[in-house]
Amino acid sequence: MTAPAPPQVDDLEFRVRVPLALEDVFAAACMAILAIITFANVLLRYLTDESIAWTEEISIAIMVVMTLAAAAAAVARERHIRIEYFLERGPLARRRVLALIANAATASFFLVLAVLSARVVWDEFRFGETSPGIGVPKWWYTLWLPLLSIAITLRALGAFQRRWRER
């Protein structure tokens, strides 16, 4: 007996309240900005032997945002990392329970991450920490971690709810 495939994107489009394209577009925009910044830095370094100092700092922040946005999309589509060996074998009831456990664990982890990272953002804001490279407030970079962790938590809870309603 073969396992049914995870829900396809077309099937999910009608079952989610927030469009799945939201994370896709956001991650693609981050990737485009990252490519432009990196290309400009490489071009300037090639032509002048000087680099743009702020590109590394901004690039790291954008990569974190892009990764979290893509993670939210993966969680919504139930395409996140899991051990397929256990998920694909056995009766449907066991697969459903494993999917529920995975979604609950994902939601729990990212909820805790959102709370703890919000505390970090608050401390950076309160103490006026600035970034080492260009001297802007650090919370501008770290604010994305709790926000996107909440997005991942909500997507995991939505996936949990869809699986819970399945029979």
Buried (B, 14 or more C-beta within 10 A) or exposed (E): EEEEEBBEEEEBEEEBEEEBEBBBEBBBBBBEBBEEBBEEBEEBEEEEEEEBEBBBBBBEBBEBBBEBBBBBBBBBBBEBEBEEEEBEEEEEEEBBEBBBEBBBEBBEBBBEBBEEBBEBBEEBBEEEBEBEEEEEBBBBBBBBBBBBBBBBBBBBBBBBEBBEEEE
